Amino acid sequence: LELARHQDGANVFVYMGSDFCYMSAPHWYLNMESMMRQAEGDPRIELRYSTPSEYIAARHAEALTWTVTKSDFFPYADAAHAYWTGYFSSRPTFKYLERISSSYLQALRYLTTTVAALLPASSSLDAPIAADDALTAMVGLANHHDAITGTEKQHVADDYTKLLSSAL
């Protein structure tokens, strides 16, 4: 009920868990089932498993009017009184490095494919393929949700930058 006080409409999305919380799925499902059983006696509450599309359809059916924000203010709360903002505009240099690295990776893939098609079958492409593998791994790391949003700790951001730069 506390969560419902902070949202408009009758349908309230109950978030479960966060990073690394689902390593013991049976534990989480037992907790969710327990919460659902406790809510059964309250006629104001119906808790059930759902999908994002079912939730969106239910919210859409409520015909609510939504406010629109056009700035970089998208608060995220991960605990009571713990809000994060500004992550879309934080660490712009790293985000630029990631975009450049992705572009170089695509160019490397196109060039490697073109060269492979032109070279005799006995030619070795070990060096470009190794470079592709290294850059693929680091671009993948740079697209981790904490890396690309800039919510990681500074020493982790420094490590991401070092690894991505070295792969280039």
ABEGO torsion letter per residue (X at the ends): XAAAAABBEABBBBBBEBBGAAABAAAAAAAAAAAAAAAAABAABBBBBBBAAAAAAAAAAAGBBBBBBABBBBBBBABBGBBBBGAAABGAAAAAAAAAAAAAAAAAAAAAAAAAAABBAABBAAAAAAAAAAAAAAAAAAABAAAAAGABBAAAAAAAAAAAAAAX
